[in-house]
């Protein structure tokens, strides 16, 4: 496994997990379906396991994928909180 995993790859996985459709996920991310597929292949290669089971008609999370997506959502929430807290500490005179 090669870490760290880029935020854009985590967001891509989260959106695909929410949509369970490459078409809808690509639309939400404002990227093409081939670009989305490439990101998912890259992510799965980096983590070393399948996150999604997919065929031409369906997309679903693997058991490992469910755990991974939960972790990505937790990570995203922590990052958002860090940005919020840091922004609240900015001295107006420094801006």
Biopython code that builds the backbone (N, CA, C, O; Angstrom):
import numpy as np
from Bio.PDB.StructureBuilder import StructureBuilder

atoms = [
    (1, "UNK", "N", (0.849, -1.186, 0.000)),
    (1, "UNK", "CA", (0.000, 0.000, 0.000)),
    (1, "UNK", "C", (0.883, 1.233, 0.000)),
    (1, "UNK", "O", (1.842, 1.333, 0.764)),
    (2, "UNK", "N", (0.542, 2.163, -0.866)),
    (2, "UNK", "CA", (1.290, 3.406, -0.980)),
    (2, "UNK", "C", (0.447, 4.544, -0.412)),
    (2, "UNK", "O", (-0.612, 4.863, -0.952)),
    (3, "UNK", "N", (0.903, 5.142, 0.649)),
    (3, "UNK", "CA", (0.191, 6.254, 1.280)),
    (3, "UNK", "C", (1.024, 7.503, 1.164)),
    (3, "UNK", "O", (2.225, 7.351, 0.940)),
    (4, "UNK", "N", (0.550, 8.686, 1.284)),
    (4, "UNK", "CA", (-0.848, 8.999, 1.561)),
    (4, "UNK", "C", (-1.717, 8.935, 0.304)),
    (4, "UNK", "O", (-1.234, 9.064, -0.821)),
    (5, "UNK", "N", (-2.981, 8.738, 0.529)),
    (5, "UNK", "CA", (-3.932, 8.696, -0.573)),
    (5, "UNK", "C", (-4.480, 10.106, -0.757)),
    (5, "UNK", "O", (-5.001, 10.713, 0.179)),
    (6, "UNK", "N", (-4.356, 10.605, -1.956)),
    (6, "UNK", "CA", (-4.767, 11.968, -2.240)),
    (6, "UNK", "C", (-6.251, 12.191, -1.930)),
    (6, "UNK", "O", (-7.081, 11.297, -2.096)),
    (7, "UNK", "N", (-6.549, 13.375, -1.488)),
    (7, "UNK", "CA", (-7.923, 13.726, -1.138)),
    (7, "UNK", "C", (-8.847, 13.563, -2.345)),
    (7, "UNK", "O", (-9.982, 13.109, -2.196)),
    (8, "UNK", "N", (-8.372, 13.930, -3.540)),
    (8, "UNK", "CA", (-9.242, 13.820, -4.728)),
    (8, "UNK", "C", (-9.650, 12.374, -4.976)),
    (8, "UNK", "O", (-10.760, 12.118, -5.443)),
    (9, "UNK", "N", (-8.772, 11.430, -4.672)),
    (9, "UNK", "CA", (-9.126, 10.021, -4.837)),
    (9, "UNK", "C", (-10.131, 9.589, -3.775)),
    (9, "UNK", "O", (-11.043, 8.811, -4.056)),
    (10, "UNK", "N", (-9.961, 10.090, -2.566)),
    (10, "UNK", "CA", (-10.920, 9.768, -1.502)),
    (10, "UNK", "C", (-12.293, 10.338, -1.843)),
    (10, "UNK", "O", (-13.306, 9.656, -1.689)),
    (11, "UNK", "N", (-12.329, 11.575, -2.301)),
    (11, "UNK", "CA", (-13.606, 12.208, -2.664)),
    (11, "UNK", "C", (-14.263, 11.451, -3.814)),
    (11, "UNK", "O", (-15.477, 11.247, -3.816)),
    (12, "UNK", "N", (-13.468, 11.041, -4.780)),
    (12, "UNK", "CA", (-13.996, 10.260, -5.904)),
    (12, "UNK", "C", (-14.668, 8.991, -5.402)),
    (12, "UNK", "O", (-15.771, 8.656, -5.833)),
    (13, "UNK", "N", (-14.008, 8.288, -4.496)),
    (13, "UNK", "CA", (-14.568, 7.051, -3.951)),
    (13, "UNK", "C", (-15.831, 7.315, -3.151)),
    (13, "UNK", "O", (-16.799, 6.562, -3.258)),
    (14, "UNK", "N", (-15.835, 8.363, -2.361)),
    (14, "UNK", "CA", (-17.019, 8.703, -1.562)),
    (14, "UNK", "C", (-18.216, 8.977, -2.481)),
    (14, "UNK", "O", (-19.313, 8.467, -2.254)),
    (15, "UNK", "N", (-17.992, 9.776, -3.506)),
    (15, "UNK", "CA", (-19.090, 10.122, -4.421)),
    (15, "UNK", "C", (-19.589, 8.885, -5.149)),
    (15, "UNK", "O", (-20.799, 8.701, -5.281)),
    (16, "UNK", "N", (-18.685, 8.030, -5.624)),
    (16, "UNK", "CA", (-19.127, 6.800, -6.294)),
    (16, "UNK", "C", (-19.887, 5.900, -5.328)),
    (16, "UNK", "O", (-20.876, 5.275, -5.711)),
    (17, "UNK", "N", (-19.438, 5.831, -4.089)),
    (17, "UNK", "CA", (-20.139, 5.024, -3.085)),
    (17, "UNK", "C", (-21.536, 5.568, -2.805)),
    (17, "UNK", "O", (-22.464, 4.798, -2.555)),
    (18, "UNK", "N", (-21.689, 6.871, -2.845)),
    (18, "UNK", "CA", (-23.009, 7.473, -2.612)),
    (18, "UNK", "C", (-23.934, 7.275, -3.807)),
    (18, "UNK", "O", (-25.128, 7.026, -3.642)),
    (19, "UNK", "N", (-23.383, 7.385, -4.994)),
    (19, "UNK", "CA", (-24.209, 7.299, -6.207)),
    (19, "UNK", "C", (-24.407, 5.869, -6.701)),
    (19, "UNK", "O", (-25.450, 5.541, -7.267)),
    (20, "UNK", "N", (-23.395, 5.014, -6.484)),
    (20, "UNK", "CA", (-23.394, 3.647, -7.020)),
    (20, "UNK", "C", (-23.708, 3.633, -8.513)),
    (20, "UNK", "O", (-24.383, 2.740, -9.025)),
    (21, "UNK", "N", (-23.192, 4.657, -9.188)),
    (21, "UNK", "CA", (-23.349, 4.800, -10.639)),
    (21, "UNK", "C", (-22.180, 5.633, -11.148)),
    (21, "UNK", "O", (-21.942, 6.743, -10.673)),
    (22, "UNK", "N", (-21.450, 5.083, -12.122)),
    (22, "UNK", "CA", (-20.337, 5.835, -12.697)),
    (22, "UNK", "C", (-20.839, 7.077, -13.420)),
    (22, "UNK", "O", (-20.180, 8.117, -13.397)),
    (23, "UNK", "N", (-21.992, 6.980, -14.057)),
    (23, "UNK", "CA", (-22.552, 8.124, -14.781)),
    (23, "UNK", "C", (-22.877, 9.270, -13.825)),
    (23, "UNK", "O", (-22.435, 10.400, -14.031)),
    (24, "UNK", "N", (-23.640, 8.978, -12.792)),
    (24, "UNK", "CA", (-24.036, 10.026, -11.843)),
    (24, "UNK", "C", (-22.830, 10.559, -11.067)),
    (24, "UNK", "O", (-22.729, 11.763, -10.832)),
    (25, "UNK", "N", (-21.919, 9.672, -10.668)),
    (25, "UNK", "CA", (-20.728, 10.116, -9.929)),
    (25, "UNK", "C", (-19.861, 11.022, -10.798)),
    (25, "UNK", "O", (-19.377, 12.051, -10.328)),
    (26, "UNK", "N", (-19.662, 10.650, -12.056)),
    (26, "UNK", "CA", (-18.866, 11.486, -12.962)),
    (26, "UNK", "C", (-19.533, 12.848, -13.147)),
    (26, "UNK", "O", (-18.854, 13.875, -13.163)),
    (27, "UNK", "N", (-20.843, 12.861, -13.286)),
    (27, "UNK", "CA", (-21.571, 14.124, -13.416)),
    (27, "UNK", "C", (-21.371, 14.996, -12.175)),
    (27, "UNK", "O", (-21.088, 16.188, -12.291)),
    (28, "UNK", "N", (-21.516, 14.409, -11.003)),
    (28, "UNK", "CA", (-21.340, 15.166, -9.755)),
    (28, "UNK", "C", (-19.934, 15.727, -9.622)),
    (28, "UNK", "O", (-19.744, 16.844, -9.143)),
    (29, "UNK", "N", (-18.953, 14.944, -10.050)),
    (29, "UNK", "CA", (-17.556, 15.364, -9.943)),
    (29, "UNK", "C", (-17.121, 16.250, -11.107)),
    (29, "UNK", "O", (-16.027, 16.815, -11.096)),
    (30, "UNK", "N", (-17.993, 16.364, -12.116)),
    (30, "UNK", "CA", (-17.710, 17.157, -13.309)),
    (30, "UNK", "C", (-16.449, 16.652, -14.023)),
    (30, "UNK", "O", (-15.586, 17.428, -14.434)),
    (31, "UNK", "N", (-16.379, 15.320, -14.153)),
    (31, "UNK", "CA", (-15.322, 14.667, -14.903)),
    (31, "UNK", "C", (-15.958, 13.636, -15.826)),
    (31, "UNK", "O", (-17.143, 13.329, -15.696)),
    (32, "UNK", "N", (-15.180, 13.106, -16.745)),
    (32, "UNK", "CA", (-15.704, 12.079, -17.641)),
    (32, "UNK", "C", (-15.734, 10.730, -16.930)),
    (32, "UNK", "O", (-15.045, 10.527, -15.930)),
    (33, "UNK", "N", (-16.536, 9.818, -17.457)),
    (33, "UNK", "CA", (-16.575, 8.467, -16.896)),
    (33, "UNK", "C", (-15.221, 7.763, -16.997)),
    (33, "UNK", "O", (-14.818, 7.096, -16.044)),
    (34, "UNK", "N", (-14.499, 7.889, -18.127)),
    (34, "UNK", "CA", (-13.170, 7.264, -18.178)),
    (34, "UNK", "C", (-12.206, 7.822, -17.121)),
    (34, "UNK", "O", (-11.399, 7.081, -16.560)),
    (35, "UNK", "N", (-12.295, 9.125, -16.854)),
    (35, "UNK", "CA", (-11.441, 9.730, -15.819)),
    (35, "UNK", "C", (-11.812, 9.182, -14.442)),
    (35, "UNK", "O", (-10.937, 8.919, -13.617)),
    (36, "UNK", "N", (-13.100, 9.013, -14.199)),
    (36, "UNK", "CA", (-13.562, 8.440, -12.940)),
    (36, "UNK", "C", (-13.056, 7.007, -12.793)),
    (36, "UNK", "O", (-12.530, 6.633, -11.745)),
    (37, "UNK", "N", (-13.216, 6.220, -13.834)),
    (37, "UNK", "CA", (-12.747, 4.834, -13.805)),
    (37, "UNK", "C", (-11.245, 4.778, -13.533)),
    (37, "UNK", "O", (-10.782, 3.952, -12.747)),
    (38, "UNK", "N", (-10.501, 5.645, -14.176)),
    (38, "UNK", "CA", (-9.041, 5.688, -13.992)),
    (38, "UNK", "C", (-8.686, 5.998, -12.533)),
    (38, "UNK", "O", (-7.780, 5.386, -11.968)),
    (39, "UNK", "N", (-9.404, 6.951, -11.930)),
    (39, "UNK", "CA", (-9.149, 7.284, -10.524)),
    (39, "UNK", "C", (-9.429, 6.100, -9.606)),
    (39, "UNK", "O", (-8.666, 5.827, -8.680)),
    (40, "UNK", "N", (-10.534, 5.397, -9.870)),
    (40, "UNK", "CA", (-10.890, 4.258, -9.017)),
    (40, "UNK", "C", (-9.857, 3.141, -9.170)),
    (40, "UNK", "O", (-9.456, 2.525, -8.182)),
    (41, "UNK", "N", (-9.433, 2.882, -10.391)),
    (41, "UNK", "CA", (-8.391, 1.870, -10.611)),
    (41, "UNK", "C", (-7.106, 2.268, -9.886)),
    (41, "UNK", "O", (-6.471, 1.435, -9.239)),
    (42, "UNK", "N", (-6.725, 3.536, -9.992)),
    (42, "UNK", "CA", (-5.529, 4.031, -9.294)),
    (42, "UNK", "C", (-5.670, 3.870, -7.786)),
    (42, "UNK", "O", (-4.743, 3.410, -7.120)),
    (43, "UNK", "N", (-6.824, 4.244, -7.246)),
    (43, "UNK", "CA", (-7.056, 4.144, -5.806)),
    (43, "UNK", "C", (-6.984, 2.693, -5.350)),
    (43, "UNK", "O", (-6.307, 2.382, -4.370)),
    (44, "UNK", "N", (-7.671, 1.814, -6.045)),
    (44, "UNK", "CA", (-7.660, 0.403, -5.650)),
    (44, "UNK", "C", (-6.256, -0.191, -5.756)),
    (44, "UNK", "O", (-5.878, -1.050, -4.959)),
    (45, "UNK", "N", (-5.501, 0.263, -6.727)),
    (45, "UNK", "CA", (-4.120, -0.190, -6.854)),
    (45, "UNK", "C", (-3.278, 0.304, -5.676)),
    (45, "UNK", "O", (-2.439, -0.430, -5.152)),
    (46, "UNK", "N", (-3.505, 1.539, -5.270)),
    (46, "UNK", "CA", (-2.736, 2.125, -4.163)),
    (46, "UNK", "C", (-3.054, 1.458, -2.834)),
    (46, "UNK", "O", (-2.153, 1.225, -2.028)),
    (47, "UNK", "N", (-4.339, 1.145, -2.596)),
    (47, "UNK", "CA", (-4.701, 0.531, -1.311)),
    (47, "UNK", "C", (-4.481, -0.974, -1.308)),
    (47, "UNK", "O", (-4.323, -1.580, -0.249)),
    (48, "UNK", "N", (-4.471, -1.574, -2.484)),
    (48, "UNK", "CA", (-4.190, -3.002, -2.574)),
    (48, "UNK", "C", (-5.387, -3.923, -2.416)),
    (48, "UNK", "O", (-5.221, -5.121, -2.187)),
    (49, "UNK", "N", (-6.595, -3.375, -2.537)),
    (49, "UNK", "CA", (-7.803, -4.211, -2.478)),
    (49, "UNK", "C", (-8.922, -3.543, -3.268)),
    (49, "UNK", "O", (-8.887, -2.342, -3.537)),
    (50, "UNK", "N", (-9.917, -4.352, -3.633)),
    (50, "UNK", "CA", (-11.072, -3.836, -4.366)),
    (50, "UNK", "C", (-11.994, -3.081, -3.406)),
    (50, "UNK", "O", (-12.348, -3.584, -2.340)),
    (51, "UNK", "N", (-12.365, -1.898, -3.796)),
    (51, "UNK", "CA", (-13.308, -1.091, -3.017)),
    (51, "UNK", "C", (-14.722, -1.313, -3.557)),
    (51, "UNK", "O", (-15.698, -1.327, -2.808)),
    (52, "UNK", "N", (-14.799, -1.483, -4.864)),
    (52, "UNK", "CA", (-16.085, -1.655, -5.541)),
    (52, "UNK", "C", (-16.123, -2.964, -6.314)),
    (52, "UNK", "O", (-15.123, -3.398, -6.886)),
    (53, "UNK", "N", (-17.308, -3.588, -6.319)),
    (53, "UNK", "CA", (-17.617, -4.673, -7.243)),
    (53, "UNK", "C", (-18.425, -4.020, -8.346)),
    (53, "UNK", "O", (-19.388, -3.302, -8.075)),
    (54, "UNK", "N", (-18.040, -4.264, -9.581)),
    (54, "UNK", "CA", (-18.753, -3.621, -10.674)),
    (54, "UNK", "C", (-18.798, -4.528, -11.892)),
    (54, "UNK", "O", (-17.907, -5.339, -12.144)),
    (55, "UNK", "N", (-19.877, -4.349, -12.630)),
    (55, "UNK", "CA", (-19.986, -4.948, -13.947)),
    (55, "UNK", "C", (-20.622, -3.884, -14.836)),
    (55, "UNK", "O", (-20.650, -2.710, -14.464)),
    (56, "UNK", "N", (-21.118, -4.260, -15.968)),
    (56, "UNK", "CA", (-21.658, -3.255, -16.892)),
    (56, "UNK", "C", (-22.950, -2.611, -16.406)),
    (56, "UNK", "O", (-23.362, -1.572, -16.922)),
    (57, "UNK", "N", (-23.588, -3.223, -15.416)),
    (57, "UNK", "CA", (-24.882, -2.714, -14.968)),
    (57, "UNK", "C", (-24.924, -2.249, -13.528)),
    (57, "UNK", "O", (-25.745, -1.399, -13.183)),
    (58, "UNK", "N", (-24.061, -2.782, -12.678)),
    (58, "UNK", "CA", (-24.160, -2.448, -11.257)),
    (58, "UNK", "C", (-22.810, -2.076, -10.662)),
    (58, "UNK", "O", (-21.753, -2.490, -11.138)),
    (59, "UNK", "N", (-22.888, -1.292, -9.618)),
    (59, "UNK", "CA", (-21.722, -0.922, -8.810)),
    (59, "UNK", "C", (-22.135, -1.101, -7.363)),
    (59, "UNK", "O", (-23.190, -0.616, -6.955)),
    (60, "UNK", "N", (-21.318, -1.791, -6.584)),
    (60, "UNK", "CA", (-21.586, -1.902, -5.152)),
    (60, "UNK", "C", (-20.265, -1.953, -4.407)),
    (60, "UNK", "O", (-19.219, -2.272, -4.971)),
    (61, "UNK", "N", (-20.340, -1.634, -3.141)),
    (61, "UNK", "CA", (-19.148, -1.657, -2.292)),
    (61, "UNK", "C", (-18.828, -3.078, -1.858)),
    (61, "UNK", "O", (-19.726, -3.866, -1.563)),
    (62, "UNK", "N", (-17.545, -3.394, -1.824)),
    (62, "UNK", "CA", (-17.112, -4.646, -1.208)),
    (62, "UNK", "C", (-17.162, -4.435, 0.308)),
    (62, "UNK", "O", (-17.355, -3.311, 0.770)),
    (63, "UNK", "N", (-16.991, -5.499, 1.074)),
    (63, "UNK", "CA", (-16.931, -5.346, 2.531)),
    (63, "UNK", "C", (-15.777, -4.433, 2.922)),
    (63, "UNK", "O", (-15.936, -3.546, 3.762)),
    (64, "UNK", "N", (-14.613, -4.650, 2.313)),
    (64, "UNK", "CA", (-13.455, -3.787, 2.590)),
    (64, "UNK", "C", (-13.758, -2.360, 2.153)),
    (64, "UNK", "O", (-13.349, -1.406, 2.814)),
    (65, "UNK", "N", (-14.476, -2.211, 1.035)),
    (65, "UNK", "CA", (-14.849, -0.888, 0.545)),
    (65, "UNK", "C", (-15.734, -0.135, 1.516)),
    (65, "UNK", "O", (-15.589, 1.076, 1.681)),
    (66, "UNK", "N", (-16.652, -0.845, 2.160)),
    (66, "UNK", "CA", (-17.526, -0.199, 3.150)),
    (66, "UNK", "C", (-16.702, 0.390, 4.297)),
    (66, "UNK", "O", (-16.943, 1.513, 4.741)),
    (67, "UNK", "N", (-15.732, -0.384, 4.761)),
    (67, "UNK", "CA", (-14.868, 0.091, 5.849)),
    (67, "UNK", "C", (-14.022, 1.266, 5.361)),
    (67, "UNK", "O", (-13.872, 2.266, 6.062)),
    (68, "UNK", "N", (-13.475, 1.136, 4.161)),
    (68, "UNK", "CA", (-12.629, 2.182, 3.604)),
    (68, "UNK", "C", (-13.401, 3.492, 3.436)),
    (68, "UNK", "O", (-12.908, 4.552, 3.819)),
    (69, "UNK", "N", (-14.601, 3.427, 2.869)),
    (69, "UNK", "CA", (-15.400, 4.639, 2.644)),
    (69, "UNK", "C", (-15.759, 5.293, 3.982)),
    (69, "UNK", "O", (-15.735, 6.519, 4.096)),
    (70, "UNK", "N", (-16.088, 4.495, 4.978)),
    (70, "UNK", "CA", (-16.364, 5.053, 6.301)),
    (70, "UNK", "C", (-15.148, 5.839, 6.801)),
    (70, "UNK", "O", (-15.289, 6.938, 7.338)),
    (71, "UNK", "N", (-13.957, 5.266, 6.621)),
    (71, "UNK", "CA", (-12.731, 5.942, 7.023)),
    (71, "UNK", "C", (-12.482, 7.215, 6.233)),
    (71, "UNK", "O", (-12.033, 8.217, 6.789)),
    (72, "UNK", "N", (-12.773, 7.178, 4.938)),
    (72, "UNK", "CA", (-12.618, 8.382, 4.103)),
    (72, "UNK", "C", (-13.553, 9.496, 4.562)),
    (72, "UNK", "O", (-13.165, 10.663, 4.616)),
    (73, "UNK", "N", (-14.778, 9.127, 4.891)),
    (73, "UNK", "CA", (-15.738, 10.131, 5.374)),
    (73, "UNK", "C", (-15.283, 10.711, 6.707)),
    (73, "UNK", "O", (-15.399, 11.916, 6.934)),
    (74, "UNK", "N", (-14.765, 9.856, 7.592)),
    (74, "UNK", "CA", (-14.239, 10.330, 8.878)),
    (74, "UNK", "C", (-13.060, 11.277, 8.655)),
    (74, "UNK", "O", (-12.966, 12.327, 9.291)),
    (75, "UNK", "N", (-12.178, 10.898, 7.759)),
    (75, "UNK", "CA", (-11.007, 11.716, 7.437)),
    (75, "UNK", "C", (-11.427, 13.077, 6.884)),
    (75, "UNK", "O", (-10.875, 14.111, 7.260)),
    (76, "UNK", "N", (-12.402, 13.060, 5.996)),
    (76, "UNK", "CA", (-12.906, 14.293, 5.404)),
    (76, "UNK", "C", (-13.516, 15.204, 6.469)),
    (76, "UNK", "O", (-13.310, 16.417, 6.448)),
    (77, "UNK", "N", (-14.256, 14.623, 7.384)),
    (77, "UNK", "CA", (-14.873, 15.408, 8.465)),
    (77, "UNK", "C", (-13.802, 16.028, 9.360)),
    (77, "UNK", "O", (-13.933, 17.178, 9.781)),
    (78, "UNK", "N", (-12.748, 15.275, 9.651)),
    (78, "UNK", "CA", (-11.653, 15.809, 10.474)),
    (78, "UNK", "C", (-10.938, 16.957, 9.770)),
    (78, "UNK", "O", (-10.593, 17.956, 10.401)),
    (79, "UNK", "N", (-10.714, 16.818, 8.471)),
    (79, "UNK", "CA", (-10.067, 17.879, 7.712)),
    (79, "UNK", "C", (-10.926, 19.140, 7.692)),
    (79, "UNK", "O", (-10.420, 20.246, 7.883)),
    (80, "UNK", "N", (-12.216, 18.969, 7.460)),
    (80, "UNK", "CA", (-13.126, 20.121, 7.468)),
    (80, "UNK", "C", (-13.109, 20.809, 8.828)),
    (80, "UNK", "O", (-13.108, 22.038, 8.899)),
    (81, "UNK", "N", (-13.095, 20.025, 9.911)),
    (81, "UNK", "CA", (-13.049, 20.589, 11.257)),
    (81, "UNK", "C", (-11.739, 21.340, 11.477)),
    (81, "UNK", "O", (-11.740, 22.421, 12.066)),
    (82, "UNK", "N", (-10.632, 20.786, 11.015)),
    (82, "UNK", "CA", (-9.334, 21.448, 11.167)),
    (82, "UNK", "C", (-9.316, 22.793, 10.447)),
    (82, "UNK", "O", (-8.802, 23.779, 10.976)),
    (83, "UNK", "N", (-9.874, 22.830, 9.249)),
    (83, "UNK", "CA", (-9.928, 24.084, 8.498)),
    (83, "UNK", "C", (-10.797, 25.095, 9.218)),
    (83, "UNK", "O", (-10.433, 26.266, 9.326)),
    (84, "UNK", "N", (-11.950, 24.648, 9.716)),
    (84, "UNK", "CA", (-12.864, 25.542, 10.443)),
    (84, "UNK", "C", (-12.195, 26.111, 11.687)),
    (84, "UNK", "O", (-12.265, 27.314, 11.936)),
    (85, "UNK", "N", (-11.543, 25.249, 12.472)),
    (85, "UNK", "CA", (-10.885, 25.702, 13.697)),
    (85, "UNK", "C", (-9.716, 26.634, 13.406)),
    (85, "UNK", "O", (-9.531, 27.643, 14.086)),
    (86, "UNK", "N", (-8.936, 26.291, 12.402)),
    (86, "UNK", "CA", (-7.801, 27.142, 12.038)),
    (86, "UNK", "C", (-8.287, 28.500, 11.533)),
    (86, "UNK", "O", (-7.709, 29.534, 11.868)),
    (87, "UNK", "N", (-9.344, 28.494, 10.732)),
    (87, "UNK", "CA", (-9.889, 29.751, 10.220)),
    (87, "UNK", "C", (-10.387, 30.639, 11.344)),
    (87, "UNK", "O", (-10.288, 31.863, 11.265)),
    (88, "UNK", "N", (-10.919, 30.030, 12.382)),
    (88, "UNK", "CA", (-11.437, 30.801, 13.522)),
    (88, "UNK", "C", (-10.322, 31.449, 14.330)),
    (88, "UNK", "O", (-10.582, 32.369, 15.104)),
    (89, "UNK", "N", (-9.095, 30.992, 14.167)),
    (89, "UNK", "CA", (-7.986, 31.547, 14.943)),
    (89, "UNK", "C", (-7.220, 32.630, 14.201)),
    (89, "UNK", "O", (-6.302, 33.233, 14.758)),
    (90, "UNK", "N", (-7.581, 32.881, 12.966)),
    (90, "UNK", "CA", (-6.859, 33.865, 12.171)),
    (90, "UNK", "C", (-7.093, 35.250, 12.752)),
    (90, "UNK", "O", (-8.228, 35.661, 12.994)),
    (91, "UNK", "N", (-6.011, 35.947, 12.967)),
    (91, "UNK", "CA", (-6.073, 37.334, 13.440)),
    (91, "UNK", "C", (-6.408, 38.218, 12.237)),
    (91, "UNK", "O", (-5.723, 38.170, 11.216)),
    (92, "UNK", "N", (-7.451, 39.012, 12.364)),
    (92, "UNK", "CA", (-7.886, 39.864, 11.247)),
    (92, "UNK", "C", (-6.774, 40.755, 10.724)),
    (92, "UNK", "O", (-6.762, 41.076, 9.535)),
    (93, "UNK", "N", (-5.835, 41.166, 11.576)),
    (93, "UNK", "CA", (-4.764, 42.052, 11.140)),
    (93, "UNK", "C", (-3.737, 41.332, 10.278)),
    (93, "UNK", "O", (-2.974, 41.983, 9.564)),
    (94, "UNK", "N", (-3.699, 39.998, 10.329)),
    (94, "UNK", "CA", (-2.736, 39.227, 9.543)),
    (94, "UNK", "C", (-3.218, 39.063, 8.115)),
    (94, "UNK", "O", (-2.405, 38.943, 7.198)),
    (95, "UNK", "N", (-4.515, 39.056, 7.913)),
    (95, "UNK", "CA", (-5.064, 38.868, 6.569)),
    (95, "UNK", "C", (-4.745, 40.034, 5.763)),
    (95, "UNK", "O", (-5.112, 40.092, 4.589)),
]
sb = StructureBuilder()
sb.init_structure("model")
sb.init_model(0)
sb.init_chain("A")
sb.init_seg("    ")
for serial, (resi, resn, name, xyz) in enumerate(atoms, 1):
    if name == "N":
        sb.init_residue(resn, " ", resi, " ")
    sb.init_atom(name, np.array(xyz, "f"), 0.0, 1.0, " ", f" {name:<3s}", serial, name[0])
structure = sb.get_structure()
